């Protein structure tokens, strides 16, 4: 399971997307980051529980992936 995706060449200045992060003026939260054939999909959930695709990141941009480790 992916916990965090950082998009950009320089990790310190990259755009970071983290599961559980509030987005869109705190009206939604990131609930899933999923690897797909063409890149990554980021899905968000609103206060009513509706889940929608928010961002799609293609494989042509530099991406660093952090996985959720459950021991």
C-alpha positions in Angstrom: 0.0 0.0 0.0 1.3 3.4 -1.0 1.4 6.0 1.8 3.0 9.0 0.1 4.0 10.1 -3.4 6.4 13.0 -4.0 6.3 14.5 -7.5 9.4 16.4 -8.7 13.2 16.1 -9.2 14.2 17.7 -5.9 12.6 15.8 -3.1 12.7 18.8 -0.7 10.8 21.0 -3.2 8.6 18.3 -4.6 4.8 18.2 -4.3 3.9 15.7 -1.6 0.6 13.8 -1.5 0.0 11.7 1.6 -2.9 9.4 2.5 -4.9 11.2 5.2 -3.8 14.7 4.1 -6.5 17.4 3.9 -6.9 19.0 0.5 -9.2 21.5 -1.2 -9.5 23.9 1.7 -10.0 21.0 4.2 -13.2 19.8 2.4 -11.6 16.5 1.3 -9.0 14.0 2.4 -6.7 11.8 0.4 -7.9 8.2 0.9 -6.0 6.2 -1.6 -2.9 6.4 -3.8 -2.9 3.6 -6.3 -0.2 2.6 -8.8 -1.7 1.9 -12.2 -0.1 0.9 -15.6 0.3 4.5 -16.7 1.3 6.0 -13.4 -0.6 6.8 -10.2 -4.1 7.8 -9.2 -4.9 9.8 -6.1 -8.5 9.5 -4.8 -10.1 11.9 -2.3 -13.2 11.7 -0.1 -15.6 14.4 0.9 -17.5 14.8 4.2 -20.4 12.8 2.7 -18.2 9.9 2.1 -18.1 10.2 -1.7 -14.8 9.1 -3.2 -13.6 10.6 -6.5 -10.4 10.5 -8.6 -8.6 13.8 -7.9 -5.3 13.5 -9.6 -3.6 11.3 -12.1 0.2 11.3 -12.3 1.9 9.8 -15.4 5.1 7.9 -15.5 6.9 10.7 -17.4 7.5 12.8 -14.3 9.9 12.0 -11.5 8.1 10.4 -8.6 9.3 9.1 -5.3 7.0 6.5 -3.6 6.8 5.8 0.1 5.1 2.6 1.1 3.1 2.0 4.3 5.0 -0.6 6.3 2.8 -2.6 8.7 4.8 -4.9 11.0 
